[in-house]
Amino acid sequence: PDETTPPASLLEALARTIPIADIDELWLFPPRRVGAADSTVVVVAAFDDDPARRRVLTARFSVTRGAKGQPVLQQDLAEHGAAPADRIPRLVDGVLRRLDEPADAAPVHLRVGGSEERWAQAVAGLDG
């Protein structure tokens, strides 16, 4: 969320919590200042036992300054249920409309499809 925590680092932290093979799509929202922390939200559409549905999760990352000004990353992961796979993008769009966020607050959408190769490309693309 700040210059010391690039988006790729957040996705690497996410991959330590959710297996890449489980991730179909994700939406990485721009960082926002929340109190003394920079906060970034990632919405994850993860594969479900039912191939037509996806589990919907959110990962919230907060970066604060610890001792000696070092960044401290905290992650909170929550699962919200499941929905038909084709409805997930509309759910994300609906959240944006309800928040009445400016156009530059639109998330970066990444399609992973459970592929390690696509994941690596997405992470590399965020760093570039």
DSSP file with accessible surface (Angstrom, degrees, kcal/mol):
  #  RESIDUE AA STRUCTURE BP1 BP2  ACC     N-H-->O    O-->H-N    N-H-->O    O-->H-N    TCO  KAPPA ALPHA  PHI   PSI    X-CA   Y-CA   Z-CA
    1    1 A P              0   0   20      0, 0.0     2,-0.2     0, 0.0    38,-0.1   0.000 360.0 360.0 360.0 -20.4    0.0    0.0    0.0
    2    2 A D    >   -     0   0   24      3,-0.2     3,-1.8    36,-0.1    36,-0.0  -0.705 360.0 -81.6-122.1-174.5    2.9    2.4    0.2
    3    3 A E  T 3  S+     0   0  167      1,-0.3     0, 0.0    -2,-0.2     0, 0.0   0.727 128.8  52.6 -63.2 -16.7    6.2    2.6   -1.7
    4    4 A T  T 3  S+     0   0   71      1,-0.2    -1,-0.3     2,-0.0     0, 0.0   0.543 106.7  54.1 -94.3  -7.0    7.7   -0.1    0.6
    5    5 A T  S <  S-     0   0   14     -3,-1.8    -1,-0.2    58,-0.0    -3,-0.2  -0.736  75.6-166.2-127.2  84.3    4.9   -2.6    0.1
    6    6 A P    >>  -     0   0   46      0, 0.0     4,-1.2     0, 0.0     3,-1.1  -0.305  34.1-110.5 -68.4 155.4    4.3   -3.2   -3.7
    7    7 A P  H 3> S+     0   0   52      0, 0.0     4,-2.1     0, 0.0     3,-0.3   0.856 117.1  61.9 -55.1 -35.6    1.1   -5.1   -4.7
    8    8 A A  H 3> S+     0   0    0      1,-0.2     4,-2.3     2,-0.2     5,-0.2   0.888  99.6  55.0 -60.1 -35.9    3.1   -8.1   -5.8
    9    9 A S  H <> S+     0   0   42     -3,-1.1     4,-2.0     1,-0.2    -1,-0.2   0.881 106.2  51.8 -64.5 -36.0    4.3   -8.5   -2.1
   10   10 A L  H  X S+     0   0    3     -4,-1.2     4,-2.4    -3,-0.3    -1,-0.2   0.912 109.5  49.0 -66.7 -41.4    0.7   -8.6   -1.0
   11   11 A L  H  X S+     0   0    0     -4,-2.1     4,-2.5     2,-0.2    -2,-0.2   0.878 108.2  53.8 -67.0 -34.6   -0.2  -11.3   -3.5
   12   12 A E  H  X S+     0   0   88     -4,-2.3     4,-0.7     2,-0.2    -1,-0.2   0.913 109.7  48.2 -64.4 -38.6    2.8  -13.3   -2.4
   13   13 A A  H >< S+     0   0    4     -4,-2.0     3,-0.8     1,-0.2     4,-0.4   0.907 110.3  52.3 -65.9 -39.4    1.5  -13.0    1.2
   14   14 A L  H >X S+     0   0    0     -4,-2.4     4,-2.6     1,-0.2     3,-2.1   0.915 103.2  57.6 -62.4 -41.1   -2.0  -14.1   -0.1
   15   15 A A  H 3< S+     0   0   27     -4,-2.5     5,-0.2     1,-0.3    -1,-0.2   0.699  98.9  60.0 -66.6 -17.9   -0.5  -17.2   -1.8
   16   16 A R  T << S+     0   0  188     -3,-0.8    -1,-0.3    -4,-0.7    -2,-0.2   0.621 114.7  36.3 -80.3 -12.1    0.9  -18.3    1.6
   17   17 A T  T <4 S+     0   0   68     -3,-2.1    -2,-0.2    -4,-0.4    -3,-0.1   0.761 123.2  35.9-106.5 -38.5   -2.7  -18.3    2.8
   18   18 A I  S  < S-     0   0    5     -4,-2.6    -1,-0.3     5,-0.0     5,-0.1  -0.980  88.7-116.4-120.2 124.6   -4.7  -19.6   -0.2
   19   19 A P    >>  -     0   0   72      0, 0.0     3,-1.9     0, 0.0     4,-0.5  -0.341  19.7-130.8 -58.9 136.7   -3.2  -22.2   -2.5
   20   20 A I  G >4 S+     0   0   19      1,-0.3     3,-1.7    -5,-0.2    94,-0.2   0.875 107.0  65.1 -57.1 -35.8   -2.8  -20.7   -6.0
   21   21 A A  G 34 S+     0   0   59      1,-0.3    -1,-0.3    92,-0.1    26,-0.1   0.743 100.4  52.5 -60.1 -22.0   -4.5  -23.8   -7.4
   22   22 A D  G <4 S+     0   0   58     -3,-1.9    25,-2.8    24,-0.1     2,-0.6   0.615  89.6  93.5 -87.1 -15.1   -7.7  -22.6   -5.6
   23   23 A I  E <<  +A   46   0A   0     -3,-1.7    91,-2.5    -4,-0.5    23,-0.2  -0.719  37.7 165.5 -91.3 119.5   -7.7  -19.1   -7.0
   24   24 A D  E     -     0   0A  13     21,-2.6    88,-2.7    -2,-0.6    89,-2.6   0.892  69.1  -9.6 -90.3 -56.1   -9.7  -18.5  -10.2
   25   25 A E  E     -AB  45 111A   6     20,-1.7    20,-3.0    86,-0.2    -1,-0.4  -0.946  59.8-168.6-139.3 159.5   -9.9  -14.7  -10.2
   26   26 A L  E     -AB  44 110A   0     84,-2.3    84,-2.8    -2,-0.3     2,-0.5  -0.989  13.8-148.1-149.5 157.0   -9.0  -11.8   -8.0
   27   27 A W  E     -AB  43 109A  12     16,-2.4    16,-2.4    -2,-0.3     2,-0.7  -0.991  12.7-158.5-125.4 118.3   -9.6   -8.0   -7.8
   28   28 A L  E     -AB  42 108A  10     80,-2.8    80,-2.9    -2,-0.5    14,-0.2  -0.891  12.4-152.9-103.0 111.1   -6.8   -5.9   -6.2
   29   29 A F        -     0   0   30     12,-2.8    12,-0.1    -2,-0.7    77,-0.1  -0.539  25.9 -98.9 -83.0 150.1   -8.1   -2.6   -5.0
   30   30 A P        -     0   0   47      0, 0.0    11,-0.3     0, 0.0    -1,-0.1  -0.285  49.6 -92.6 -62.9 152.6   -5.9    0.5   -4.7
   31   31 A P        -     0   0   69      0, 0.0     2,-0.3     0, 0.0     9,-0.2  -0.319  42.2-164.5 -66.4 150.0   -4.5    1.2   -1.3
   32   32 A R  E     -C   39   0A 137      7,-2.5     7,-3.5    -3,-0.1     2,-0.5  -0.975  24.5-113.9-132.8 150.3   -6.4    3.6    1.0
   33   33 A R  E     +C   38   0A 158     -2,-0.3     2,-0.4     5,-0.2     5,-0.2  -0.724  34.5 177.3 -84.2 123.0   -5.4    5.5    4.1
   34   34 A V  E >   -C   37   0A  88      3,-3.1     3,-2.1    -2,-0.5     2,-0.2  -0.919  61.4 -56.3-128.7 102.2   -7.4    4.1    7.1
   35   35 A G  T 3  S-     0   0   71     -2,-0.4    -1,-0.0     1,-0.3     0, 0.0  -0.429 120.1 -18.1  63.8-126.4   -6.4    5.8   10.3
   36   36 A A  T 3  S+     0   0   86     -2,-0.2     2,-0.3    -3,-0.1    29,-0.3   0.375 126.6  78.4 -92.4   5.9   -2.6    5.3   10.8
   37   37 A A  E <  S-C   34   0A  12     -3,-2.1    -3,-3.1    27,-0.1     2,-0.5  -0.811  73.4-130.4-117.6 154.0   -2.5    2.4    8.3
   38   38 A D  E     -CD  33  63A  25     25,-2.2    25,-2.6    -2,-0.3     2,-0.4  -0.895  34.8-160.7 -93.8 131.0   -2.5    1.9    4.5
   39   39 A S  E     -CD  32  62A  18     -7,-3.5    -7,-2.5    -2,-0.5     2,-0.4  -0.949  14.8-176.2-123.3 135.7   -5.1   -0.6    3.7
   40   40 A T  E     - D   0  61A   5     21,-2.6    21,-3.2    -2,-0.4     2,-0.4  -0.994  10.4-155.0-128.7 137.0   -5.5   -2.8    0.6
   41   41 A V  E     - D   0  60A  31     -2,-0.4   -12,-2.8   -11,-0.3     2,-0.5  -0.923   5.3-168.6-113.6 136.4   -8.4   -5.1   -0.2
   42   42 A V  E     -AD  28  59A   0     17,-2.6    17,-2.8    -2,-0.4     2,-0.5  -0.994   9.2-154.0-121.7 124.2   -8.2   -8.1   -2.5
   43   43 A V  E     -AD  27  58A  20    -16,-2.4   -16,-2.4    -2,-0.5     2,-0.4  -0.881  15.9-161.2 -96.7 130.5  -11.4   -9.9   -3.5
   44   44 A V  E     -AD  26  57A   0     13,-3.1    13,-2.5    -2,-0.5     2,-0.7  -0.948  16.8-159.7-117.9 130.2  -10.8  -13.6   -4.4
   45   45 A A  E     -AD  25  56A   0    -20,-3.0   -21,-2.6    -2,-0.4   -20,-1.7  -0.951  26.3-172.0-103.0 108.8  -13.0  -15.9   -6.4
   46   46 A A  E     -AD  23  55A   0      9,-2.8     9,-3.1    -2,-0.7   -23,-0.2  -0.792  29.4 -95.0-106.1 147.8  -11.8  -19.4   -5.4
   47   47 A F  E     - D   0  54A  65    -25,-2.8     2,-0.2    -2,-0.3     7,-0.2  -0.238  41.2-156.3 -59.4 146.7  -12.8  -22.7   -6.9
   48   48 A D        -     0   0   49      5,-0.9     5,-0.1     2,-0.4    -1,-0.1  -0.713  33.8-102.8-116.9 168.7  -15.6  -24.5   -5.1
   49   49 A D  S    S+     0   0  166     -2,-0.2    -1,-0.1     1,-0.1    -2,-0.0   0.846 114.9  67.6 -60.6 -33.6  -16.6  -28.2   -5.0
   50   50 A D  S >  S-     0   0   72      1,-0.1     3,-2.2     2,-0.0    -2,-0.4  -0.810  83.3-148.0 -87.1 115.1  -19.4  -27.2   -7.5
   51   51 A P  T 3  S+     0   0  106      0, 0.0    -1,-0.1     0, 0.0    -2,-0.1   0.708  95.1  57.5 -62.3 -16.8  -17.6  -26.2  -10.7
   52   52 A A  T 3  S+     0   0   64     32,-0.1    33,-2.6    33,-0.1    34,-0.3   0.520 103.8  63.6 -88.2  -5.6  -20.3  -23.6  -11.5
   53   53 A R  E <   - E   0  84A  82     -3,-2.2    -5,-0.9    31,-0.3     2,-0.4  -0.790  64.1-153.6-118.9 161.1  -19.7  -21.7   -8.3
   54   54 A R  E     -DE  47  83A  30     29,-2.8    29,-2.2    -2,-0.3     2,-0.3  -0.992  20.4-123.6-131.9 141.1  -16.9  -19.8   -6.7
   55   55 A R  E     -DE  46  82A  55     -9,-3.1    -9,-2.8    -2,-0.4     2,-0.6  -0.633  27.7-139.4 -76.3 140.2  -16.2  -19.1   -3.0
   56   56 A V  E     +DE  45  81A  24     25,-3.2    24,-3.4    -2,-0.3    25,-0.6  -0.917  29.3 168.2-109.2 121.6  -15.9  -15.4   -2.3
   57   57 A L  E     -DE  44  79A   5    -13,-2.5   -13,-3.1    -2,-0.6     2,-0.4  -0.919  21.6-151.4-128.1 154.1  -13.2  -14.3    0.0
   58   58 A T  E     -DE  43  78A  19     20,-2.6    20,-2.6    -2,-0.3     2,-0.5  -0.991   3.7-162.7-124.3 138.4  -11.7  -10.9    1.0
   59   59 A A  E     -DE  42  77A   0    -17,-2.8   -17,-2.6    -2,-0.4     2,-0.5  -0.990   8.1-162.7-116.0 122.4   -8.1  -10.4    2.1
   60   60 A R  E     -DE  41  76A 119     16,-2.9    16,-2.3    -2,-0.5     2,-0.5  -0.948   3.7-166.1-107.7 125.6   -7.5   -7.1    3.9
   61   61 A F  E     -DE  40  75A   0    -21,-3.2   -21,-2.6    -2,-0.5     2,-0.4  -0.939   3.9-172.7-111.7 131.1   -3.9   -6.0    4.2
   62   62 A S  E     -DE  39  74A  33     12,-2.5    12,-2.6    -2,-0.5     2,-0.5  -0.986   6.1-162.2-124.0 134.1   -2.9   -3.2    6.5
   63   63 A V  E     +DE  38  73A   3    -25,-2.6   -25,-2.2    -2,-0.4     2,-0.3  -0.974  16.8 167.4-118.0 121.5    0.5   -1.7    6.7
   64   64 A T  E     - E   0  72A  43      8,-2.1     8,-3.0    -2,-0.5     2,-0.6  -0.768  39.5-101.8-119.6 172.4    1.5    0.3    9.8
   65   65 A R  E     - E   0  71A 116    -29,-0.3     5,-0.1    -2,-0.3     3,-0.1  -0.859  40.2-173.7 -99.9 125.6    4.8    1.6   11.0
   66   66 A G    >   -     0   0   30      4,-3.9     3,-1.8    -2,-0.6     4,-0.1  -0.033  47.7 -25.9 -95.0-155.0    6.4   -0.4   13.7
   67   67 A A  G >  S+     0   0   85      1,-0.3     3,-1.7     2,-0.2    -1,-0.3  -0.248 133.8   8.8 -57.8 138.4    9.5    0.2   15.8
   68   68 A K  G 3  S-     0   0  204      1,-0.3    -1,-0.3    -3,-0.1    -2,-0.1   0.756 129.1 -71.0  59.8  24.1   12.1    2.3   14.0
   69   69 A G  G <  S+     0   0   38     -3,-1.8    -1,-0.3     1,-0.2    -2,-0.2   0.582  86.9 154.1  75.6   9.1    9.6    3.1   11.2
   70   70 A Q    <   -     0   0  125     -3,-1.7    -4,-3.9    -5,-0.1    -1,-0.2  -0.495  49.4-109.6 -72.1 138.0    9.7   -0.4    9.8
   71   71 A P  E     -E   65   0A  50      0, 0.0     2,-0.5     0, 0.0    -6,-0.2  -0.439  28.5-158.1 -69.0 139.4    6.5   -1.4    7.9
   72   72 A V  E     -E   64   0A  61     -8,-3.0    -8,-2.1    -2,-0.1     2,-0.5  -0.987   6.1-153.3-120.8 119.3    4.4   -4.1    9.6
   73   73 A L  E     -E   63   0A  72     -2,-0.5     2,-0.4   -10,-0.2   -10,-0.2  -0.824  11.9-175.6 -98.0 128.5    2.0   -6.1    7.4
   74   74 A Q  E     -E   62   0A 120    -12,-2.6   -12,-2.5    -2,-0.5     2,-0.4  -0.960   5.9-161.8-120.2 141.7   -1.2   -7.6    8.8
   75   75 A Q  E     -E   61   0A  61     -2,-0.4     2,-0.4   -14,-0.2   -14,-0.2  -0.980   7.7-172.5-126.7 135.4   -3.5   -9.8    6.8
   76   76 A D  E     -E   60   0A  98    -16,-2.3   -16,-2.9    -2,-0.4     2,-0.5  -0.992   8.8-166.6-126.7 120.2   -7.1  -10.6    7.6
   77   77 A L  E     +E   59   0A  57     -2,-0.4     2,-0.4   -18,-0.2   -18,-0.2  -0.922   8.3 177.9-111.1 131.7   -8.8  -13.2    5.4
   78   78 A A  E     -E   58   0A  33    -20,-2.6   -20,-2.6    -2,-0.5     2,-0.5  -0.997  20.0-146.5-134.4 136.8  -12.6  -13.8    5.5
   79   79 A E  E     -E   57   0A 104     -2,-0.4   -22,-0.2   -22,-0.2     3,-0.1  -0.888  11.9-175.2-101.3 133.7  -14.8  -16.1    3.5
   80   80 A H  E     -     0   0A 117    -24,-3.4     2,-0.3    -2,-0.5   -23,-0.1   0.434  47.1 -91.6-109.6  -3.3  -18.2  -14.7    2.6
   81   81 A G  E     -E   56   0A  35    -25,-0.6   -25,-3.2     2,-0.0    -1,-0.4  -0.868  48.8 -65.5 127.1-160.4  -19.9  -17.7    0.9
   82   82 A A  E     +E   55   0A  37     -2,-0.3   -27,-0.2   -27,-0.3   -37,-0.0  -0.930  39.5 176.4-133.4 155.2  -20.3  -18.9   -2.6
   83   83 A A  E     -E   54   0A  15    -29,-2.2   -29,-2.8    -2,-0.3     5,-0.1  -0.964  46.5 -72.0-149.9 161.1  -22.0  -17.6   -5.7
   84   84 A P  E >>  -E   53   0A  37      0, 0.0     3,-1.9     0, 0.0     4,-0.7  -0.354  47.7-123.4 -56.3 137.3  -22.3  -18.6   -9.4
   85   85 A A  G >4 S+     0   0   23    -33,-2.6     3,-1.0     1,-0.3   -32,-0.1   0.857 108.7  56.0 -54.6 -38.9  -19.0  -17.9  -11.1
   86   86 A D  G 34 S+     0   0  115    -34,-0.3     4,-0.3     1,-0.2    -1,-0.3   0.638 103.6  56.0 -74.1  -9.1  -20.5  -15.6  -13.7
   87   87 A R  G <> S+     0   0  136     -3,-1.9     4,-1.9     1,-0.1    -1,-0.2   0.614  82.3  84.9 -95.2 -13.3  -22.0  -13.4  -11.0
   88   88 A I  H <X S+     0   0    1     -3,-1.0     4,-2.2    -4,-0.7     3,-0.2   0.930  87.6  51.6 -59.9 -47.2  -18.8  -12.6   -9.1
   89   89 A P  H  > S+     0   0   42      0, 0.0     4,-2.5     0, 0.0    -1,-0.2   0.907 110.4  50.6 -57.7 -36.4  -17.7   -9.7  -11.4
   90   90 A R  H  > S+     0   0  141     -4,-0.3     4,-2.5     2,-0.2    -2,-0.2   0.862 106.7  54.5 -69.0 -33.8  -21.1   -8.1  -11.0
   91   91 A L  H  X S+     0   0   85     -4,-1.9     4,-2.0    -3,-0.2    -1,-0.2   0.934 110.1  46.3 -61.7 -44.6  -20.8   -8.5   -7.2
   92   92 A V  H  X S+     0   0    7     -4,-2.2     4,-2.1     2,-0.2    -2,-0.2   0.933 112.8  49.8 -64.3 -44.5  -17.5   -6.5   -7.3
   93   93 A D  H  X S+     0   0   80     -4,-2.5     4,-2.3     1,-0.2    -1,-0.2   0.898 108.9  53.4 -60.5 -39.2  -19.0   -3.9   -9.6
   94   94 A G  H  X S+     0   0    4     -4,-2.5     4,-2.4     1,-0.2    -1,-0.2   0.895 106.2  51.9 -64.2 -38.5  -22.0   -3.5   -7.2
   95   95 A V  H  X S+     0   0   60     -4,-2.0     4,-2.2     1,-0.2    -1,-0.2   0.936 109.4  50.4 -62.8 -44.4  -19.7   -2.9   -4.3
   96   96 A L  H  X>S+     0   0   30     -4,-2.1     5,-1.4     1,-0.2     4,-0.9   0.921 110.7  48.8 -60.2 -43.6  -17.9   -0.2   -6.2
   97   97 A R  H ><5S+     0   0  178     -4,-2.3     3,-0.7     1,-0.2    -1,-0.2   0.924 111.2  49.4 -63.6 -42.7  -21.2    1.5   -7.1
   98   98 A R  H 3<5S+     0   0  181     -4,-2.4    -1,-0.2     1,-0.3    -2,-0.2   0.864 111.0  49.7 -66.4 -33.2  -22.5    1.4   -3.5
   99   99 A L  H 3<5S-     0   0   89     -4,-2.2    -1,-0.3    -5,-0.2    -2,-0.2   0.659 100.5-140.5 -77.1 -15.2  -19.2    2.9   -2.3
  100  100 A D  T <<5 +     0   0  143     -4,-0.9    -3,-0.2    -3,-0.7    -2,-0.1   0.924  36.6 176.5  54.3  47.3  -19.5    5.6   -4.9
  101  101 A E      < -     0   0   51     -5,-1.4    -1,-0.2     1,-0.1    -2,-0.0  -0.526  32.5-103.7 -82.0 150.0  -15.8    5.4   -5.5
  102  102 A P    >   -     0   0   78      0, 0.0     3,-2.3     0, 0.0     4,-0.1  -0.262  37.3-102.4 -66.7 162.3  -14.0    7.5   -8.2
  103  103 A A  G >  S+     0   0   96      1,-0.3     3,-1.7     2,-0.2    -2,-0.1   0.825 120.6  61.8 -58.2 -32.5  -13.0    5.7  -11.4
  104  104 A D  G 3  S+     0   0  134      1,-0.3    -1,-0.3   -74,-0.0    -3,-0.0   0.566  92.1  68.0 -74.1  -3.2   -9.4    5.5  -10.3
  105  105 A A  G <  S+     0   0   14     -3,-2.3    -1,-0.3   -76,-0.1    -2,-0.2   0.418  71.7 123.2 -91.5   1.4  -10.5    3.4   -7.4
  106  106 A A    <   -     0   0   53     -3,-1.7     2,-0.1    -4,-0.1   -13,-0.0  -0.366  65.4-115.2 -62.8 141.5  -11.4    0.5   -9.7
  107  107 A P        -     0   0   24      0, 0.0     2,-0.5     0, 0.0   -78,-0.3  -0.326  20.0-110.0 -76.4 158.8   -9.6   -2.7   -8.9
  108  108 A V  E     -B   28   0A  71    -80,-2.9   -80,-2.8    -2,-0.1     2,-0.5  -0.790  35.5-144.7 -82.8 126.0   -7.0   -4.5  -11.0
  109  109 A H  E     -B   27   0A  82     -2,-0.5     2,-0.4   -82,-0.2   -82,-0.2  -0.839  18.3-175.4 -99.3 129.4   -8.7   -7.7  -12.2
  110  110 A L  E     -B   26   0A  26    -84,-2.8   -84,-2.3    -2,-0.5     2,-0.6  -0.992  15.2-153.4-126.5 128.5   -6.5  -10.8  -12.6
  111  111 A R  E     +B   25   0A 137     -2,-0.4   -86,-0.2   -86,-0.2   -87,-0.1  -0.910  24.0 162.8-101.0 117.8   -7.6  -14.1  -14.0
  112  112 A V    >   -     0   0    0    -88,-2.7     3,-1.9    -2,-0.6     6,-0.3   0.780  22.4-162.1-103.6 -41.2   -5.5  -16.9  -12.6
  113  113 A G  T 3  S-     0   0   29    -89,-2.6   -89,-0.3     1,-0.3     3,-0.1   0.756  70.1 -68.2  62.3  23.3   -7.5  -20.0  -13.3
  114  114 A G  T 3  S+     0   0   19    -91,-2.5     2,-0.5   -94,-0.2    -1,-0.3   0.549  98.3 142.4  75.3   7.9   -5.5  -21.9  -10.6
  115  115 A S    <>  -     0   0   38     -3,-1.9     4,-2.3   -92,-0.2    -1,-0.2  -0.710  47.1-156.3 -91.4 125.5   -2.4  -21.7  -12.9
  116  116 A E  H  > S+     0   0  125     -2,-0.5     4,-2.6     1,-0.2     5,-0.2   0.877  98.3  53.7 -61.1 -37.9    1.0  -21.2  -11.3
  117  117 A E  H  > S+     0   0  135      2,-0.2     4,-2.3     1,-0.2    -1,-0.2   0.936 109.7  45.2 -65.7 -46.5    2.2  -19.7  -14.6
  118  118 A R  H  > S+     0   0  118     -6,-0.3     4,-2.5     2,-0.2    -1,-0.2   0.878 112.4  53.3 -63.1 -38.7   -0.6  -17.2  -14.8
  119  119 A W  H  X S+     0   0   18     -4,-2.3     4,-2.7     2,-0.2     5,-0.2   0.951 109.2  47.8 -59.9 -48.8   -0.1  -16.3  -11.1
  120  120 A A  H  X S+     0   0   58     -4,-2.6     4,-2.6     1,-0.2    -2,-0.2   0.902 112.2  49.9 -60.9 -40.4    3.7  -15.7  -11.7
  121  121 A Q  H  X S+     0   0  115     -4,-2.3     4,-2.5     2,-0.2    -1,-0.2   0.906 111.1  49.4 -63.9 -42.3    2.8  -13.5  -14.8
  122  122 A A  H  X S+     0   0   17     -4,-2.5     4,-1.8     2,-0.2    -2,-0.2   0.936 112.6  46.6 -63.9 -44.7    0.3  -11.5  -12.7
  123  123 A V  H  X S+     0   0   13     -4,-2.7     4,-1.5     1,-0.2    -2,-0.2   0.931 113.7  48.3 -64.0 -45.0    2.7  -10.9   -9.9
  124  124 A A  H  X S+     0   0   63     -4,-2.6     4,-1.4     1,-0.2    -1,-0.2   0.901 109.5  53.8 -62.2 -38.9    5.5   -9.9  -12.3
  125  125 A G  H  < S+     0   0   54     -4,-2.5    -1,-0.2     1,-0.2    -2,-0.2   0.847 105.1  53.8 -65.5 -32.6    3.1   -7.6  -14.1
  126  126 A L  H  < S+     0   0   38     -4,-1.8    -1,-0.2     1,-0.2    -2,-0.2   0.843 107.8  49.8 -70.8 -34.0    2.2   -5.8  -10.9
  127  127 A D  H  <        0   0   97     -4,-1.5    -1,-0.2     1,-0.2    -2,-0.2   0.788 360.0 360.0 -72.5 -27.3    5.9   -5.2  -10.2
  128  128 A G     <        0   0  101     -4,-1.4    -2,-0.2    -5,-0.2    -1,-0.2   0.689 360.0 360.0 -83.2 360.0    6.4   -3.8  -13.7
